[in-house]
Amino acid sequence: MTTGMALFLSLAPAHAEPVFGASARSKEAVSLWLGSAWRDYTSRHMTPEGAVIDDANEGISHSEGQGYGMVLAVAVDDRETFKLIRDYTYENLQVRKDHLFAWKVLHTPEGPNVADTNNATDGDLLIAWALIEAYKSWGDPEDLASAKVVLADIAATLLQQTALGPVLVPGSEGFVSGDHQTVTVNPSYWVYPALETIAEFDTSANWGEVAVVGEDVLDLSQRAPSYLPPDWVDIGGLKLVPSDKFTPEFGYNAIRVPLYLALSRNALRVKKAADFSTLRGFADPRGPSVTQIVTGEPKSVMGGIGFRAIAALTRCMDKAEPFPSELLQIGTDDYYSTTLQIFTILAIAERYPQCLSPEW
């Protein structure tokens, strides 16, 4: 962790939102479920050293997983595990010349090996968000100072001005054309609850504007026939098209968009999340499908509990459909699906208690 950062510190806002997860923990049944889910998560998807393991992606660790793990540790009030993940992240991923994090770490017999020093902006945002939530929860000013240093480099390196306004570039390398006329973005990298909290504590960028531009990107990318957002979008002027650098599909990236919208405190974003319930695949009890953007044809059902949980949340938000109890099952899915499942339960407990079953 960095030291000597007093000049970066600022007083917490007078009306800062409660710590993420605190409201959920106040409900006894939810708190018990979260405790069980977190014990399972750390036993199956984390090493004793603090590396979160993506078991569906060749067992690598990455900044996204470290960030998710740190946020969840705060949400369940597990300071010891938060410190473990945080310290591992700083020691093994913060290896660039700036304060951003290398996105990919391999686990070898010789120890952690950074396989790609390019950053992943959603991972950087998740880590900064987690550090701010940790500061709110436990009061260590070093966490806030560290978040501000990361955010300063995001603002300096990863915000690209476009005709729409400032967009989040997914990484420092490979996403802006040589003539700066085209920017490739990922709508799921706008982590709305993170941006809203960051805006309360940091002034290195107009984070509120960044979030609004993210909504514009989302709106312009949702087109007939499916109206599902692509995982990747190319922006050129005011024109947005599915990126030709990636398969043009709604898939395992974009499935997070309705979850992040549902976790927002902004009523319009919440409405956008609920609107997903009417889109193809979101009414399917098997779960949403990876969908070809141009034709609107489904390719394969995602199927995991986390993906099904996000779809069920949108249906509850839009139609008051009860959240299925089978989506509370613990211990069956891989890192990514399990992560999204826990975040969805937190969203329900924090923002949409009407979706909880009566025994909760």
Secondary structure as UniProt FT lines:
FT   HELIX           6..8
FT   TURN            14..15
FT   TURN            20..21
FT   HELIX           22..25
FT   HELIX           28..45
FT   TURN            48..49
FT   TURN            55..59
FT   STRAND          60..62
FT   HELIX           63..75
FT   TURN            76..77
FT   HELIX           79..92
FT   STRAND          102..108
FT   TURN            109..110
FT   STRAND          111..119
FT   HELIX           121..138
FT   HELIX           141..157
FT   STRAND          159..162
FT   TURN            163..164
FT   STRAND          165..168
FT   TURN            178..179
FT   STRAND          183..185
FT   HELIX           187..189
FT   HELIX           192..201
FT   HELIX           207..221
FT   TURN            224..226
FT   STRAND          233..236
FT   TURN            237..238
FT   STRAND          239..242
FT   TURN            244..245
FT   STRAND          249..250
FT   TURN            252..255
FT   HELIX           256..262
FT   HELIX           267..275
FT   HELIX           276..278
FT   TURN            280..283
FT   TURN            285..286
FT   STRAND          289..292
FT   TURN            293..295
FT   STRAND          298..301
FT   HELIX           305..319
FT   HELIX           325..328
FT   HELIX           335..351
FT   HELIX           353..355
FT   TURN            358..359
//
